């Protein structure tokens, strides 16, 4: 049955009327917007044990310990730890037998008179589902997209109430919980680009799937997890670092994918702007690619993620069909060098003007956005069915775009890769999948040994 969403005040009133829940609100930055909603609707005395906001850094450090960044996951988790321990210490003997305790916390940087850069924040709730039970936890990262401070504060209050209400009432259905985070909001006001579920109530939850849900349900255009499956906010990993990214289906990741990445890495690491600096390497899967076969297949997605993780490669999930919005997203996190490894077929698509009909400046505008952020496309050659290998000198470009193509080559925006493995050029993902599903072992020579072992052991992709 479809969920009928309550509005923000109805949710807060429902929580206030539940005498079995009692907890603390700790909010740093942007005011006590979430607690304010509960006081405004009335009956908060039965819900709120304490509210607090330590604006001064000295006070905040004295309570929660120092942090390198005050608006960070680290700060949020320290707030949750401290306030939850304090809540149990002071109230468990008195109320623990009949109360489900909770702590809601956030640390937020909103737009202000002195601060005009990106407004964002970390929000979390630690909560019991029954008296004396060990707690479970949900944390999220949000970007507040309204232009005015007062609207950002309003949106923060709404998403905080949504998080708390969903934790209490939808914790058994995490996908539905994610959808409820934007009740009374739109993605134009709040972006949720990271979520992490932990604790006994979420023991069966795979946070990689939850990252996928954020993109699939439209709460964000990008979500990320590390090679070991840890959900992260992209800025935690990418902030002011050189980035090398490869887009693909990775179904499964194969020797061509890895040869492309290796060739691009050699070129990228040789760039003067990159040398001596740790580089972040990412494998990107787009929502369009994941939906190519029709309905989303979560097990298929997890198989791809498992194989990439086994090779030590983090994954970025995006809702970007084109490369220029991807470049804009990466440019939000770093001013350092960005490299994208692509094959000739992808480069051909980039030069098709039909994709840019909605841009006032057409293909020129798309290229302006794409290469604005100190970005280079590293192009891996392609072998046609005829046997011809396509490189920079024999790639066919529409006559009226050849000067543009030559300009990009001469200025280093396009760099064709050399020293590639000729044997990899004949590898096609469709051939590998077909061989896997037919039970013919020839596919094993087209993927890394570790990948072949995992596919056979776990019966990925219909392996018999």
N, C-alpha and C positions, 0 to 999 in steps of 0.2 A: 504494500500500500504506500502511495506517495506521501512523503512527509509534508505536513502543513506547517510552514515556518511561523513561529511567533515573532512579534516585533521585539525590539531591544528591551523596552520597559516591561513587556509581558514576561520575557525571560528572567529579568532581574526580580520581578515580583514573585515568580514561581519559585525561584531559589530562596528568596527571603521567607516564603511561607513553608519551606521544608525545614522543620525544626530538627531534623536529624543531621544537618550539615552546619559546620561552624568553622570559621577560619580567619586567616590574616590576608590583608592586601598590602603589599609593599611596592610602591611605584616611585621610580626615580626618573625625573625629566618629564616635561610636557604636562605637569599637573597630575592630580590623582583622578584621572578621567574615568577609570573603571569603577573605583569605589564610589565615585560621585553618583553614578547611575543607581547604585543600590540604596544609597541614602535618599535619593530623590523620589524613588517609588514608594518608600515607607516600609517599615518592618525590618530594617536592617539590623536592629539590636539582636534579633534571633539568628543572624547570619555572620555578622562581623565581630570577631574577637578584638581586632586591632587594625588600624590603618596607619601607615607611616610613609614618609618621603624624606630621604636624606639628600637634600640638594647640594649642600656644601661637601666638597670632596674630602675634607678632613674628617667630617662626621661620618661620611659614607665609608671611608677607609677604616675608621675605628670600629665600625659595626661589621663590615663584610671583608675587611682585608684589602690591601692595595691591588689595583689592576692596571695593566698597561693601557687598556681601553675600557672606558666606563660603559660604553654602549657595546656590549659584547656578550657572547655566549658564556664566557667564563664568569663575568659579573652576575649574569642572571642565575647561573647554577649555584653560585655562592649565596645569593639572596635566598633561593629556595631551600638550600641546605640549612642556613642559619635560622630562618623563620620557622621551618618545619620542626627542627629540633627544639626550638624555644616553645612552640605551641604544645608539643607533647610533654615537655618538661613541666609546664605550668598547668596544663589542663587535663592530661591523660588520666590521672587518678580521679579527678572530680567528674569528668564527663566521658571518658574513653569507652565505657561500657555501652553507651547509647548514642554516640556521636561519630559521624564520619568527618574527620578533620581534613582541611585543605589549606594550601597556601597558593595564592595568586601573586605573581610578581612580574614587573616589567621594568626595563631600562631603555629609555627612548631619547633620541635627539630630534626634536621637531624644528621647524623653521622659526626663526626669531629675528629681532631687530639686528642682532650681531651675527647671526648664523643664517646664510642663504644657500648652503650646499644641501646635499641630499638628506631628506628626513627619513629616518628608519628606526627600528627598534626590535628588541627581543622580548617576547612574552612567554610565560610558562605557568603551568598549574601542576602542583603535586597534590594528589588526592587519594583518599581511601574510598573503597566501594562498600565497605562494611566495617563496623567497629572493630578495633584492634588489628585490622588487616594491614599488611605491609603496603606502602603507597605505590601508585603508578604515576607516570609523569608524561606530559606533553609539552614540548617547547616549539615555538615557531619564530621565524624572522619575517618582519613586514617592512615594506617600503610604503611610505605615506605620500601620495601623489598629488593631493590638493595643493593649490598655490598659497592659500591663506592659512596662517597658523591656527586660527579658531576652527577651521574645517578639519585640519589635521588632528587636532585634539578631539573633536567630535568623532571622527572615524576611528581613532584609537580606542575611545570608550566603547564604541559599538563592537569592534572586533574582539576586545577583551571580554565583554559580556558573552559574545558568541562562543569564544573559546571555553570559558568556564561552564556555560550551560551545556555545550556539546560534550565536554568531559564527563559531566554528571549523567547525561541522558542518552548519549550516543556512543559511549566508549566501546560497546560491543560491536559496533558497525563502523570501523574507522573510515571507510570510504565515504559514508554518509556524513560522518563527523567533519571531514574535510570540506564537503560541499556547504555545510552549515556555517563555516567561518565567514562567508560573505553575505549572510542574511542581512538585509537592510543596507547593504553596501553594493558597490560595483567594482570591477577590476580596474576601472579608471580612477578610483579613490585609494584602494588598498591592494597591494600586491603581496601575496604570501609565497616567498620563494624558498622556504625551508620548513620542514616539519620533522619531528623525531618523537616516536613513541617508545617509552621504556617502562619496565616494571612488570609485575605478574599478570596484570590484565592484558598486556600486549605481548606476552611471550611468543605468540604465534604470528605477530605482525612483522612483515619484512619491510623495513623502512625504504628500501629501493623502490618497492611498489608504491609506497606512499608518496615518494618523490615524483614518480610517474603520474600519480593521481593529481598532484598539484598542477601539472601541465595539462593533463587530459581534461580536467574540469575547469580550466581557464583561470585559475588563481594566479598563474605566472606563466611567462614564456620560457623560463629556464629553471632547471633544477639540477642538482649535482650530487653525486656520491663518490666516495673514494674507492680504491681498488679493494679494500676490505669491507665494503658495503656500508660505511659510515655516511649518513646523510649530513651534508654540509651546505652552508650558505655560500654561493660562489665567491663572494668577496673575501671569505675567510682564507681561501686557497689562492685566489688570483690577484689579490691586492698588490698593485705596483710590481708585478713580476712579468718577465717576457713569457708569452704563451705560444705554444705550438699545438695546433688542433688538426685532427683528421676526421672528416665526416664519412660515414659509411653505414651499411646495414649490419655488417659484422655477423652475418647469419650463415655460417660462423666466421669468426675472425680467421683470416687465412694468410698464407705466406706473401701474397701480393700486398695485402694491407700492411703487413709489417715491413716489407721491403720499401714501400712508399714512405712509411714513417721514418725508417732508418735513413733513407736518402735525404729526406727533408730535414731531419735532425742534423745531419752532417753539415748541410748548407746553412741552416739556421744558427747553429752554434758557432759557425765561423764568422757571423756578422759582428762587426766591431761593437755595435750597440748592445750585444748580448753577452759577449765574452766576460767571464768572471762572475756571472750572475746566475743564480739558480733558475732553471726554466721549468715551467709547468707544462706537462704534456697531457693532452685530453683527447678522448675519443668521443665524438658527438653522434648521437642518434636523434633524428628528428621524429616528431609525432607523425608526420606524413609517411615516413619510412616504416614506422612501427605499425601503421594502419594500412599498409599497402596491400596486405592479403585480405582486408575486410575488417572484421571485428578485432578488437585488441585481444591478443593472446598473452596473458600474463606469464604463463610458463615459458613461452617462447622468448619473451623479453628477459626473464630471469636467466634463461640458458645463455643468452648472449652476454648478459652482465657477468655471469659466473666465469665465462671463458676469458673475458677481458680482465676481470679481477685476478684470475690465476696468472695472467701475464704482467700483473702489477700496473694496470692501466685504469685510471679513473674515468668516469663517464659523465658527460654533460647531456642532459635531455633538453631539447628545445622544441619550440613551435614555430621555427623559422624555416620556411620553404626556400627562401632566397638567402644569399650570403650577406647582403648589405645590412639587414637588421641584426644579423649575428655579429658583424663587425662593430656595430654601434653598441651592442650589449657588452662585448668584451672591452671596448674602449671606455665603458663606464667604470671598470674596475682597474684598469692599468693605463698608464701613459707610455709604457715600455713597448718594445717591439712585439708584433703579432704576426705569426705565420700560420697559413692554412694549407695543408697538403691535399691536393685534389688530383683526380685523373683527367685525361683529355676529354672523356665524355661529359664530365661536369663543366669543364671550361667551355665546351661547345654550347651547353645550355645557358651559361652566363651571357653569352653573346647573342642570344635570341631576344629580339626587341619586344616580342609579344608579351613577355613577362612583366614589362615595365609600363604598360599602357595606363596604369593608374597613377603614375608619377608624372607631375607636370613637366619635368625635365627629361623624361624618358630614360634611355639607357645611360646618357651622360650623367644624369642626377644619381642613378644607382651606382655608377662607378665612382662618382664624387664621394658618396657616403661610404662606399666599400673601402676606398684607399685613403680615407681621411685620417685613419688612426695608425699611421706608420705600419701599414699592413702589406705583406707580400704573399702572393699565391705561388706555392711551389707545385709545379705541374709534372705529374708522373706520366710517362709515355703510354700509348695504347696500341695494341696489335689488332688490326682489323681481321675479320674472318678470311680475307684474301691473303693474309700474311704480311701486309704492309704495316710498318711501325710508324705511328704518327708522333712527330715531334714539333718543335717550334717552327722549323723551316718548311714543313709540308702540311701544316694544319690549314684547312680551307676556312676562310673567313669571308663573310659577305663583302663585296667590293667596297661599299661605302663605309665599312667599318675597319678596313685594313690599316688606315693611318692611325686610328685609335689603338688598334692592336699593336702596331709598331711602337707607338708612343709608350705603351705600358711595358713592352719588352725593353726598350732602350733606357727607361728610367728605373728598371729593376722591380717594378710592381709584379711582373710575371717572370718567374725564373723556371726554366725547364730543367728537370733533374737529370743528372748523368750518373754513371757508375751503378746503374740499376742491374738487377739480376734478370737476364734475358729469359730464363726459364719461368719466371713469375708472370710474364706478360700473357701467357696462354691460360692463366687461371681465371675461371668465371664462377661466381657464387652459385648461380643456378645449376651449373654442372656438379658442383660439390654436393648440393642438397639432393639432387637427383640420384647421385651415386650412393649417398648415405641411405636414402629411403629404399633403394633397390638392394641394399646389402652388398654392394660391390666395393671391395677394399681400396680401389685406386684413389679414392678421395683422401686417404690418409697421407699420401705424399704431397698434398696441396695445403696442409695445415701444420702448425707446429706440433711436435710429438705430444706435448702436454695437453694440447687441445684435442688431439685424436683420442688420447686415453680417456679424457673426461667425457667426450661425446659417447664413446662406447660404454663406459661404466655407468653413465646416468641416462642413457637412451635418449639423448637430446635429438631434436629435429626429426623424430620418427625413426631413429636408428633401431633396426630390429635386434 
